[in-house]
Amino acid sequence: MNSLAKKDMIIIDGLELCNWDRNLLLELHKGEVTCIHACVGLWENARETLGKIGRWYRFFEENADLIIPVRTGEDILKAKAEGKVGVVLGTQNASPIDDDIALIEVFNNLGLKIMQLTYNNQNLIGSSCYEKTDTGLSRFGKNVVAEMNRVGMLIDLSHCGDQTTLDAIEASRRPVSITHANPDWIYPSRRNKSREVLHALKDNRGMLGLCVYPFLINGAATTMTEFCELVARSVDFMGVEQVALGTDLTLNLDDEFLKWMRMGRWTFEMDYGAGSKDNPSWPAWPAWFQGPADFPNIADGLLAHGFSKQDVYAVMGGNWLNFFTESFKSEKELKVCV
């Protein structure tokens, strides 16, 4: 991409799970990233999540020259204009709300704008993709979906089982997201998504964030051309306006965190998520995407693959910008806009 294109391009990553420090923020700037969705919780309860959000508040203050918090689409544009990186806070589980639906509004008001309904096992809301039987969205789950719709907290279904995902899409009054997953007919995996699910997401006007996490593609051997073909085939299925990036980037995390990610507090035995013992450690990433500084590689690859500049801009971040702008508004705000 030439310098003018880079100046005009917005880059947004639909999910990153990292142990953030200033050096990583500088990597985001090298990659000319406009905004990221940063995961602040996997299994944490309400009190633990409050503590993590509090630490993010301090992190924002200490690095105010590099990052700003994002609660609205306008905040993303502000980050771009100021040469900073916008950060959307979210969780990969509904554990922060415990069994109290009122906490959805509380966390939304604190800046938690995205919440995944389930992580890697069954919870009060529904099932994950790794459960043998997916019983679908619970009665409580339907109320959670309705409340998230009301306050403007984006529903993420990336780790949910198929039936729970389909039920949530049907129950939602607003478009939902799969922030980090791929079509399972391209890369077979229980964590990737079926044609039925992605067809429902398309009809919902939802957004699919394509994932670079090595276990959800062909590992470190995945070539740039192969990834660009994944994007092309996904665009053919979903439409270019409903495909974006959700790399699921994991950096600066040790093996102790890996145990927390896979086991939480619900098991004493190592659980690898995928149901096998073949993935005992953090994976190696493809050579063309080793960290945030490498986002321009994807843009260049898509352009070389035959995507128009307009479509490259859309997939790299324009689609998320439009989607987040609407999704982060409360239903009351949406009615006022109409």
Short mmCIF file of the C-alpha atoms (twelve columns), coordinates in Angstrom:
data_MODEL
# 
_entry.id   MODEL 
# 
loop_
_atom_site.group_PDB 
_atom_site.id 
_atom_site.type_symbol 
_atom_site.label_atom_id 
_atom_site.label_alt_id 
_atom_site.label_comp_id 
_atom_site.label_asym_id 
_atom_site.label_seq_id 
_atom_site.Cartn_x 
_atom_site.Cartn_y 
_atom_site.Cartn_z 
_atom_site.pdbx_PDB_model_num 
ATOM 1   C CA . MET A 1   0.000   0.000   0.000  1 
ATOM 2   C CA . ASN A 2   1.371   3.465   -0.780 1 
ATOM 3   C CA . SER A 3   1.714   6.135   1.921  1 
ATOM 4   C CA . LEU A 4   -1.499  7.900   0.918  1 
ATOM 5   C CA . ALA A 5   -3.445  4.651   1.190  1 
ATOM 6   C CA . LYS A 6   -1.967  3.983   4.613  1 
ATOM 7   C CA . LYS A 7   -2.880  7.474   5.727  1 
ATOM 8   C CA . ASP A 8   -6.475  6.929   4.656  1 
ATOM 9   C CA . MET A 9   -6.830  3.349   5.876  1 
ATOM 10  C CA . ILE A 10  -8.428  2.439   9.199  1 
ATOM 11  C CA . ILE A 11  -7.161  -0.814  10.732 1 
ATOM 12  C CA . ILE A 12  -9.293  -2.454  13.416 1 
ATOM 13  C CA . ASP A 13  -8.693  -5.839  15.036 1 
ATOM 14  C CA . GLY A 14  -11.827 -7.582  16.318 1 
ATOM 15  C CA . LEU A 15  -10.005 -9.336  19.187 1 
ATOM 16  C CA . GLU A 16  -6.607  -9.404  20.833 1 
ATOM 17  C CA . LEU A 17  -5.737  -11.234 24.041 1 
ATOM 18  C CA . CYS A 18  -2.356  -9.952  25.232 1 
ATOM 19  C CA . ASN A 19  -0.492  -8.997  28.358 1 
ATOM 20  C CA . TRP A 20  -0.280  -5.350  27.426 1 
ATOM 21  C CA . ASP A 21  2.758   -3.158  28.032 1 
ATOM 22  C CA . ARG A 22  4.111   -0.026  26.389 1 
ATOM 23  C CA . ASN A 23  6.293   -1.965  23.961 1 
ATOM 24  C CA . LEU A 24  3.214   -3.724  22.574 1 
ATOM 25  C CA . LEU A 25  1.457   -0.388  22.219 1 
ATOM 26  C CA . LEU A 26  4.407   0.856   20.184 1 
ATOM 27  C CA . GLU A 27  4.029   -2.236  17.987 1 
ATOM 28  C CA . LEU A 28  0.402   -1.252  17.362 1 
ATOM 29  C CA . HIS A 29  1.618   2.146   16.238 1 
ATOM 30  C CA . LYS A 30  4.202   0.585   13.926 1 
ATOM 31  C CA . GLY A 31  1.385   -1.410  12.371 1 
ATOM 32  C CA . GLU A 32  -0.665  1.797   11.969 1 
ATOM 33  C CA . VAL A 33  -3.513  0.170   13.895 1 
ATOM 34  C CA . THR A 34  -6.473  2.442   14.568 1 
ATOM 35  C CA . CYS A 35  -8.399  0.369   17.117 1 
ATOM 36  C CA . ILE A 36  -8.423  -3.007  18.840 1 
ATOM 37  C CA . HIS A 37  -10.929 -4.980  20.878 1 
ATOM 38  C CA . ALA A 38  -8.897  -5.971  23.950 1 
ATOM 39  C CA . CYS A 39  -10.046 -8.958  25.993 1 
ATOM 40  C CA . VAL A 40  -10.117 -8.194  29.718 1 
ATOM 41  C CA . GLY A 41  -11.575 -11.474 30.956 1 
ATOM 42  C CA . LEU A 42  -12.132 -15.171 30.310 1 
ATOM 43  C CA . TRP A 43  -13.402 -16.704 33.556 1 
ATOM 44  C CA . GLU A 44  -13.297 -13.692 35.884 1 
ATOM 45  C CA . ASN A 45  -16.271 -12.931 38.107 1 
ATOM 46  C CA . ALA A 46  -17.735 -9.471  38.686 1 
ATOM 47  C CA . ARG A 47  -15.218 -8.334  41.312 1 
ATOM 48  C CA . GLU A 48  -12.230 -9.621  39.349 1 
ATOM 49  C CA . THR A 49  -13.456 -7.954  36.171 1 
ATOM 50  C CA . LEU A 50  -13.914 -4.657  37.993 1 
ATOM 51  C CA . GLY A 51  -10.286 -4.892  39.078 1 
ATOM 52  C CA . LYS A 52  -9.105  -5.545  35.526 1 
ATOM 53  C CA . ILE A 53  -11.123 -2.627  34.175 1 
ATOM 54  C CA . GLY A 54  -9.630  -0.452  36.907 1 
ATOM 55  C CA . ARG A 55  -6.132  -1.481  35.817 1 
ATOM 56  C CA . TRP A 56  -7.025  -0.567  32.237 1 
ATOM 57  C CA . TYR A 57  -8.118  2.876   33.418 1 
ATOM 58  C CA . ARG A 58  -4.675  3.349   34.962 1 
ATOM 59  C CA . PHE A 59  -3.024  1.976   31.809 1 
ATOM 60  C CA . PHE A 60  -4.931  4.499   29.684 1 
ATOM 61  C CA . GLU A 61  -3.726  7.320   31.931 1 
ATOM 62  C CA . GLU A 62  -0.104  6.142   31.926 1 
ATOM 63  C CA . ASN A 63  -0.056  5.782   28.136 1 
ATOM 64  C CA . ALA A 64  -2.335  8.631   27.124 1 
ATOM 65  C CA . ASP A 65  0.114   9.642   24.392 1 
ATOM 66  C CA . LEU A 66  -0.468  6.294   22.639 1 
ATOM 67  C CA . ILE A 67  -3.998  5.016   23.400 1 
ATOM 68  C CA . ILE A 68  -7.508  6.200   24.212 1 
ATOM 69  C CA . PRO A 69  -10.566 4.272   25.460 1 
ATOM 70  C CA . VAL A 70  -13.344 3.621   22.948 1 
ATOM 71  C CA . ARG A 71  -17.041 3.635   23.816 1 
ATOM 72  C CA . THR A 72  -18.419 5.032   20.549 1 
ATOM 73  C CA . GLY A 73  -17.631 5.027   16.866 1 
ATOM 74  C CA . GLU A 74  -16.689 8.681   17.213 1 
ATOM 75  C CA . ASP A 75  -13.945 7.651   19.656 1 
ATOM 76  C CA . ILE A 76  -12.396 5.488   16.922 1 
ATOM 77  C CA . LEU A 77  -12.354 8.442   14.534 1 
ATOM 78  C CA . LYS A 78  -10.862 10.570  17.309 1 
ATOM 79  C CA . ALA A 79  -8.082  8.019   17.799 1 
ATOM 80  C CA . LYS A 80  -7.337  8.091   14.069 1 
ATOM 81  C CA . ALA A 81  -7.296  11.905  13.969 1 
ATOM 82  C CA . GLU A 82  -4.968  12.120  16.985 1 
ATOM 83  C CA . GLY A 83  -2.585  9.400   15.763 1 
ATOM 84  C CA . LYS A 84  -3.438  7.144   18.703 1 
ATOM 85  C CA . VAL A 85  -4.849  3.635   19.048 1 
ATOM 86  C CA . GLY A 86  -8.404  3.234   20.295 1 
ATOM 87  C CA . VAL A 87  -9.089  0.375   22.697 1 
ATOM 88  C CA . VAL A 88  -12.502 -1.270  23.091 1 
ATOM 89  C CA . LEU A 89  -12.765 -3.341  26.268 1 
ATOM 90  C CA . GLY A 90  -14.593 -6.667  26.136 1 
ATOM 91  C CA . THR A 91  -14.795 -10.090 27.734 1 
ATOM 92  C CA . GLN A 92  -14.843 -13.567 26.211 1 
ATOM 93  C CA . ASN A 93  -17.378 -14.833 28.722 1 
ATOM 94  C CA . ALA A 94  -20.489 -13.636 30.538 1 
ATOM 95  C CA . SER A 95  -18.946 -14.596 33.884 1 
ATOM 96  C CA . PRO A 96  -18.606 -10.928 34.978 1 
ATOM 97  C CA . ILE A 97  -22.377 -10.562 35.327 1 
ATOM 98  C CA . ASP A 98  -22.670 -13.648 37.570 1 
ATOM 99  C CA . ASP A 99  -26.423 -14.330 37.586 1 
ATOM 100 C CA . ASP A 100 -27.379 -10.647 37.864 1 
ATOM 101 C CA . ILE A 101 -28.753 -9.140  34.664 1 
ATOM 102 C CA . ALA A 102 -28.485 -5.635  36.127 1 
ATOM 103 C CA . LEU A 103 -24.697 -5.853  35.907 1 
ATOM 104 C CA . ILE A 104 -24.867 -5.675  32.109 1 
ATOM 105 C CA . GLU A 105 -25.746 -1.990  32.267 1 
ATOM 106 C CA . VAL A 106 -23.207 -1.426  35.028 1 
ATOM 107 C CA . PHE A 107 -20.335 -2.895  33.002 1 
ATOM 108 C CA . ASN A 108 -21.514 -1.176  29.837 1 
ATOM 109 C CA . ASN A 109 -21.389 2.154   31.643 1 
ATOM 110 C CA . LEU A 110 -17.849 1.329   32.787 1 
ATOM 111 C CA . GLY A 111 -16.780 0.924   29.160 1 
ATOM 112 C CA . LEU A 112 -17.166 -2.822  28.608 1 
ATOM 113 C CA . LYS A 113 -18.723 -2.683  25.130 1 
ATOM 114 C CA . ILE A 114 -18.418 -6.291  23.918 1 
ATOM 115 C CA . MET A 115 -19.307 -9.512  25.740 1 
ATOM 116 C CA . GLN A 116 -19.102 -13.067 24.474 1 
ATOM 117 C CA . LEU A 117 -22.016 -15.119 25.747 1 
ATOM 118 C CA . THR A 118 -20.022 -18.272 26.532 1 
ATOM 119 C CA . TYR A 119 -16.366 -19.187 26.581 1 
ATOM 120 C CA . ASN A 120 -15.221 -22.814 26.341 1 
ATOM 121 C CA . ASN A 121 -17.870 -24.530 28.459 1 
ATOM 122 C CA . GLN A 122 -21.524 -24.399 29.439 1 
ATOM 123 C CA . ASN A 123 -22.693 -21.473 31.538 1 
ATOM 124 C CA . LEU A 124 -26.012 -20.034 32.691 1 
ATOM 125 C CA . ILE A 125 -26.611 -18.509 29.251 1 
ATOM 126 C CA . GLY A 126 -25.850 -21.348 26.855 1 
ATOM 127 C CA . SER A 127 -23.303 -23.819 25.535 1 
ATOM 128 C CA . SER A 128 -19.858 -23.563 24.033 1 
ATOM 129 C CA . CYS A 129 -18.603 -25.166 20.849 1 
ATOM 130 C CA . TYR A 130 -16.763 -27.794 22.916 1 
ATOM 131 C CA . GLU A 131 -19.765 -29.214 24.761 1 
ATOM 132 C CA . LYS A 132 -20.943 -32.613 23.508 1 
ATOM 133 C CA . THR A 133 -24.554 -31.429 23.638 1 
ATOM 134 C CA . ASP A 134 -25.565 -27.838 22.946 1 
ATOM 135 C CA . THR A 135 -28.921 -27.195 24.599 1 
ATOM 136 C CA . GLY A 136 -29.138 -23.692 23.142 1 
ATOM 137 C CA . LEU A 137 -29.857 -20.341 24.702 1 
ATOM 138 C CA . SER A 138 -31.386 -20.529 28.190 1 
ATOM 139 C CA . ARG A 139 -34.273 -18.432 29.504 1 
ATOM 140 C CA . PHE A 140 -31.697 -16.342 31.339 1 
ATOM 141 C CA . GLY A 141 -29.699 -16.108 28.111 1 
ATOM 142 C CA . LYS A 142 -32.640 -14.649 26.219 1 
ATOM 143 C CA . ASN A 143 -32.936 -11.939 28.853 1 
ATOM 144 C CA . VAL A 144 -29.187 -11.278 28.634 1 
ATOM 145 C CA . VAL A 145 -29.450 -10.857 24.859 1 
ATOM 146 C CA . ALA A 146 -32.364 -8.438  25.247 1 
ATOM 147 C CA . GLU A 147 -30.535 -6.369  27.852 1 
ATOM 148 C CA . MET A 148 -27.320 -6.222  25.814 1 
ATOM 149 C CA . ASN A 149 -29.414 -5.039  22.870 1 
ATOM 150 C CA . ARG A 150 -31.001 -2.356  25.043 1 
ATOM 151 C CA . VAL A 151 -27.832 -0.829  26.472 1 
ATOM 152 C CA . GLY A 152 -25.654 -1.113  23.357 1 
ATOM 153 C CA . MET A 153 -23.268 -3.873  24.408 1 
ATOM 154 C CA . LEU A 154 -22.231 -5.935  21.382 1 
ATOM 155 C CA . ILE A 155 -23.018 -9.659  21.481 1 
ATOM 156 C CA . ASP A 156 -20.053 -11.879 20.544 1 
ATOM 157 C CA . LEU A 157 -20.704 -15.542 19.663 1 
ATOM 158 C CA . SER A 158 -17.199 -16.676 18.698 1 
ATOM 159 C CA . HIS A 159 -16.872 -19.579 21.156 1 
ATOM 160 C CA . CYS A 160 -20.571 -20.472 21.383 1 
ATOM 161 C CA . GLY A 161 -21.991 -23.774 20.189 1 
ATOM 162 C CA . ASP A 162 -24.032 -23.829 17.001 1 
ATOM 163 C CA . GLN A 163 -27.464 -24.046 18.622 1 
ATOM 164 C CA . THR A 164 -26.671 -21.360 21.175 1 
ATOM 165 C CA . THR A 165 -25.384 -19.169 18.357 1 
ATOM 166 C CA . LEU A 166 -28.469 -19.720 16.218 1 
ATOM 167 C CA . ASP A 167 -30.779 -19.091 19.179 1 
ATOM 168 C CA . ALA A 168 -28.937 -15.882 20.086 1 
ATOM 169 C CA . ILE A 169 -29.141 -14.596 16.518 1 
ATOM 170 C CA . GLU A 170 -32.862 -15.337 16.449 1 
ATOM 171 C CA . ALA A 171 -33.423 -13.686 19.847 1 
ATOM 172 C CA . SER A 172 -31.392 -10.560 19.110 1 
ATOM 173 C CA . ARG A 173 -33.171 -7.462  17.889 1 
ATOM 174 C CA . ARG A 174 -29.859 -6.150  16.579 1 
ATOM 175 C CA . PRO A 175 -26.926 -7.452  14.515 1 
ATOM 176 C CA . VAL A 176 -24.466 -9.619  16.442 1 
ATOM 177 C CA . SER A 177 -20.825 -10.525 15.916 1 
ATOM 178 C CA . ILE A 178 -18.473 -13.445 15.641 1 
ATOM 179 C CA . THR A 179 -15.339 -11.455 16.349 1 
ATOM 180 C CA . HIS A 180 -12.734 -14.194 15.820 1 
ATOM 181 C CA . ALA A 181 -13.490 -17.400 13.901 1 
ATOM 182 C CA . ASN A 182 -13.354 -18.830 10.376 1 
ATOM 183 C CA . PRO A 183 -15.674 -20.880 8.148  1 
ATOM 184 C CA . ASP A 184 -15.343 -24.532 9.159  1 
ATOM 185 C CA . TRP A 185 -15.619 -25.807 5.585  1 
ATOM 186 C CA . ILE A 186 -12.312 -24.043 4.880  1 
ATOM 187 C CA . TYR A 187 -10.589 -24.930 8.158  1 
ATOM 188 C CA . PRO A 188 -12.399 -27.780 9.948  1 
ATOM 189 C CA . SER A 189 -12.481 -27.098 13.699 1 
ATOM 190 C CA . ARG A 190 -15.113 -27.134 16.402 1 
ATOM 191 C CA . ARG A 191 -14.171 -23.507 17.078 1 
ATOM 192 C CA . ASN A 192 -14.827 -22.438 13.504 1 
ATOM 193 C CA . LYS A 193 -18.331 -21.809 12.177 1 
ATOM 194 C CA . SER A 194 -20.680 -23.861 10.004 1 
ATOM 195 C CA . ARG A 195 -22.485 -22.739 6.870  1 
ATOM 196 C CA . GLU A 196 -25.775 -22.730 8.790  1 
ATOM 197 C CA . VAL A 197 -24.376 -20.412 11.456 1 
ATOM 198 C CA . LEU A 198 -22.710 -18.026 9.016  1 
ATOM 199 C CA . HIS A 199 -25.797 -17.940 6.816  1 
ATOM 200 C CA . ALA A 200 -27.818 -16.898 9.874  1 
ATOM 201 C CA . LEU A 201 -25.162 -14.303 10.762 1 
ATOM 202 C CA . LYS A 202 -25.333 -12.933 7.223  1 
ATOM 203 C CA . ASP A 203 -29.127 -12.637 7.391  1 
ATOM 204 C CA . ASN A 204 -28.769 -10.917 10.778 1 
ATOM 205 C CA . ARG A 205 -26.475 -8.303  9.136  1 
ATOM 206 C CA . GLY A 206 -23.840 -9.394  11.624 1 
ATOM 207 C CA . MET A 207 -20.060 -9.259  11.322 1 
ATOM 208 C CA . LEU A 208 -17.502 -12.060 10.960 1 
ATOM 209 C CA . GLY A 209 -13.962 -11.315 12.135 1 
ATOM 210 C CA . LEU A 210 -11.577 -13.729 10.415 1 
ATOM 211 C CA . CYS A 211 -9.041  -15.288 12.743 1 
ATOM 212 C CA . VAL A 212 -5.278  -15.730 12.357 1 
ATOM 213 C CA . TYR A 213 -4.912  -17.859 15.505 1 
ATOM 214 C CA . PRO A 214 -2.755  -20.751 14.256 1 
ATOM 215 C CA . PHE A 215 -4.971  -23.565 15.589 1 
ATOM 216 C CA . LEU A 216 -7.877  -22.169 13.532 1 
ATOM 217 C CA . ILE A 217 -5.950  -22.080 10.253 1 
ATOM 218 C CA . ASN A 218 -3.103  -24.329 9.051  1 
ATOM 219 C CA . GLY A 219 -0.724  -23.257 11.765 1 
ATOM 220 C CA . ALA A 220 2.518   -21.364 11.224 1 
ATOM 221 C CA . ALA A 221 2.794   -22.888 7.750  1 
ATOM 222 C CA . THR A 222 -0.229  -20.911 6.526  1 
ATOM 223 C CA . THR A 223 0.900   -18.649 3.717  1 
ATOM 224 C CA . MET A 224 -0.255  -15.121 3.039  1 
ATOM 225 C CA . THR A 225 -1.830  -16.323 -0.205 1 
ATOM 226 C CA . GLU A 226 -3.752  -19.003 1.704  1 
ATOM 227 C CA . PHE A 227 -5.046  -16.472 4.221  1 
ATOM 228 C CA . CYS A 228 -6.059  -14.068 1.464  1 
ATOM 229 C CA . GLU A 229 -7.971  -16.911 -0.182 1 
ATOM 230 C CA . LEU A 230 -9.760  -17.455 3.158  1 
ATOM 231 C CA . VAL A 231 -10.770 -13.787 3.068  1 
ATOM 232 C CA . ALA A 232 -11.894 -14.056 -0.565 1 
ATOM 233 C CA . ARG A 233 -14.026 -17.151 0.037  1 
ATOM 234 C CA . SER A 234 -15.542 -15.621 3.171  1 
ATOM 235 C CA . VAL A 235 -16.390 -12.455 1.265  1 
ATOM 236 C CA . ASP A 236 -18.006 -14.560 -1.462 1 
ATOM 237 C CA . PHE A 237 -20.233 -16.168 1.178  1 
ATOM 238 C CA . MET A 238 -20.942 -13.251 3.522  1 
ATOM 239 C CA . GLY A 239 -20.559 -10.201 1.307  1 
ATOM 240 C CA . VAL A 240 -17.653 -7.788  1.579  1 
ATOM 241 C CA . GLU A 241 -19.513 -5.512  4.033  1 
ATOM 242 C CA . GLN A 242 -19.760 -8.287  6.644  1 
ATOM 243 C CA . VAL A 243 -16.181 -9.570  6.781  1 
ATOM 244 C CA . ALA A 244 -13.413 -8.086  8.908  1 
ATOM 245 C CA . LEU A 245 -10.385 -9.185  10.959 1 
ATOM 246 C CA . GLY A 246 -10.310 -10.690 14.440 1 
ATOM 247 C CA . THR A 247 -6.801  -12.073 14.763 1 
ATOM 248 C CA . ASP A 248 -7.065  -13.428 18.344 1 
ATOM 249 C CA . LEU A 249 -3.480  -12.282 18.763 1 
ATOM 250 C CA . THR A 250 -1.834  -13.602 21.952 1 
ATOM 251 C CA . LEU A 251 1.443   -12.039 23.065 1 
ATOM 252 C CA . ASN A 252 3.438   -11.664 26.312 1 
ATOM 253 C CA . LEU A 253 1.494   -14.519 27.937 1 
ATOM 254 C CA . ASP A 254 3.153   -17.308 29.900 1 
ATOM 255 C CA . ASP A 255 2.217   -20.955 30.433 1 
ATOM 256 C CA . GLU A 256 0.503   -20.139 33.724 1 
ATOM 257 C CA . PHE A 257 -1.923  -17.902 31.857 1 
ATOM 258 C CA . LEU A 258 -2.395  -20.655 29.296 1 
ATOM 259 C CA . LYS A 259 -3.588  -22.934 32.107 1 
ATOM 260 C CA . TRP A 260 -6.014  -20.228 33.280 1 
ATOM 261 C CA . MET A 261 -7.281  -19.736 29.735 1 
ATOM 262 C CA . ARG A 262 -7.952  -23.427 29.210 1 
ATOM 263 C CA . MET A 263 -8.979  -24.529 32.701 1 
ATOM 264 C CA . GLY A 264 -10.293 -21.525 34.613 1 
ATOM 265 C CA . ARG A 265 -11.647 -22.750 37.946 1 
ATOM 266 C CA . TRP A 266 -13.948 -25.414 36.521 1 
ATOM 267 C CA . THR A 267 -11.515 -28.321 36.112 1 
ATOM 268 C CA . PHE A 268 -8.397  -29.766 37.740 1 
ATOM 269 C CA . GLU A 269 -7.337  -31.507 34.544 1 
ATOM 270 C CA . MET A 270 -5.719  -29.755 31.604 1 
ATOM 271 C CA . ASP A 271 -8.333  -29.080 28.950 1 
ATOM 272 C CA . TYR A 272 -7.053  -28.037 25.547 1 
ATOM 273 C CA . GLY A 273 -10.362 -26.734 24.277 1 
ATOM 274 C CA . ALA A 274 -10.133 -28.636 21.020 1 
ATOM 275 C CA . GLY A 275 -10.631 -31.887 22.902 1 
ATOM 276 C CA . SER A 276 -7.162  -33.285 22.279 1 
ATOM 277 C CA . LYS A 277 -3.772  -33.364 23.957 1 
ATOM 278 C CA . ASP A 278 -2.005  -32.183 20.809 1 
ATOM 279 C CA . ASN A 279 -1.818  -28.483 21.688 1 
ATOM 280 C CA . PRO A 280 0.044   -28.287 25.010 1 
ATOM 281 C CA . SER A 281 1.551   -24.823 24.548 1 
ATOM 282 C CA . TRP A 282 1.218   -21.506 22.785 1 
ATOM 283 C CA . PRO A 283 1.337   -21.918 18.999 1 
ATOM 284 C CA . ALA A 284 3.853   -20.478 16.557 1 
ATOM 285 C CA . TRP A 285 2.369   -17.809 14.287 1 
ATOM 286 C CA . PRO A 286 2.800   -17.426 10.513 1 
ATOM 287 C CA . ALA A 287 5.906   -15.523 9.428  1 
ATOM 288 C CA . TRP A 288 3.809   -12.754 7.879  1 
ATOM 289 C CA . PHE A 289 1.934   -12.058 11.132 1 
ATOM 290 C CA . GLN A 290 4.123   -12.140 14.216 1 
ATOM 291 C CA . GLY A 291 2.558   -9.170  15.964 1 
ATOM 292 C CA . PRO A 292 0.704   -5.855  15.617 1 
ATOM 293 C CA . ALA A 293 3.395   -4.289  13.446 1 
ATOM 294 C CA . ASP A 294 2.517   -6.785  10.694 1 
ATOM 295 C CA . PHE A 295 -1.023  -5.613  9.909  1 
ATOM 296 C CA . PRO A 296 0.173   -3.793  6.758  1 
ATOM 297 C CA . ASN A 297 1.330   -7.199  5.455  1 
ATOM 298 C CA . ILE A 298 -2.301  -8.307  5.357  1 
ATOM 299 C CA . ALA A 299 -3.397  -5.159  3.550  1 
ATOM 300 C CA . ASP A 300 -0.613  -5.570  0.987  1 
ATOM 301 C CA . GLY A 301 -1.458  -9.245  0.596  1 
ATOM 302 C CA . LEU A 302 -5.135  -8.575  -0.044 1 
ATOM 303 C CA . LEU A 303 -4.292  -5.935  -2.638 1 
ATOM 304 C CA . ALA A 304 -1.883  -8.310  -4.391 1 
ATOM 305 C CA . HIS A 305 -4.538  -11.036 -4.266 1 
ATOM 306 C CA . GLY A 306 -6.861  -8.929  -6.383 1 
ATOM 307 C CA . PHE A 307 -8.980  -7.059  -3.851 1 
ATOM 308 C CA . SER A 308 -9.808  -3.491  -4.779 1 
ATOM 309 C CA . LYS A 309 -8.470  -0.740  -2.519 1 
ATOM 310 C CA . GLN A 310 -12.031 -0.035  -1.416 1 
ATOM 311 C CA . ASP A 311 -12.528 -3.656  -0.358 1 
ATOM 312 C CA . VAL A 312 -9.141  -3.765  1.379  1 
ATOM 313 C CA . TYR A 313 -10.137 -0.689  3.380  1 
ATOM 314 C CA . ALA A 314 -13.453 -2.344  4.272  1 
ATOM 315 C CA . VAL A 315 -11.962 -5.638  5.503  1 
ATOM 316 C CA . MET A 316 -9.004  -4.037  7.290  1 
ATOM 317 C CA . GLY A 317 -11.196 -1.825  9.444  1 
ATOM 318 C CA . GLY A 318 -13.899 0.109   7.653  1 
ATOM 319 C CA . ASN A 319 -16.469 -2.596  8.281  1 
ATOM 320 C CA . TRP A 320 -15.730 -2.762  12.010 1 
ATOM 321 C CA . LEU A 321 -15.885 1.044   12.206 1 
ATOM 322 C CA . ASN A 322 -19.382 1.118   10.736 1 
ATOM 323 C CA . PHE A 323 -20.503 -1.875  12.779 1 
ATOM 324 C CA . PHE A 324 -19.107 -0.660  16.110 1 
ATOM 325 C CA . THR A 325 -20.562 2.812   15.533 1 
ATOM 326 C CA . GLU A 326 -24.097 1.407   15.419 1 
ATOM 327 C CA . SER A 327 -23.612 -1.466  17.865 1 
ATOM 328 C CA . PHE A 328 -22.294 0.690   20.719 1 
ATOM 329 C CA . LYS A 329 -25.364 2.939   20.693 1 
ATOM 330 C CA . SER A 330 -28.159 2.152   23.119 1 
ATOM 331 C CA . GLU A 331 -31.561 1.417   21.671 1 
ATOM 332 C CA . LYS A 332 -32.690 4.765   23.035 1 
ATOM 333 C CA . GLU A 333 -29.920 6.504   21.098 1 
ATOM 334 C CA . LEU A 334 -30.841 4.620   17.938 1 
ATOM 335 C CA . LYS A 335 -34.467 5.786   18.236 1 
ATOM 336 C CA . VAL A 336 -33.332 9.375   18.673 1 
ATOM 337 C CA . CYS A 337 -31.175 9.066   15.527 1 
ATOM 338 C CA . VAL A 338 -34.167 7.790   13.544 1 
# 
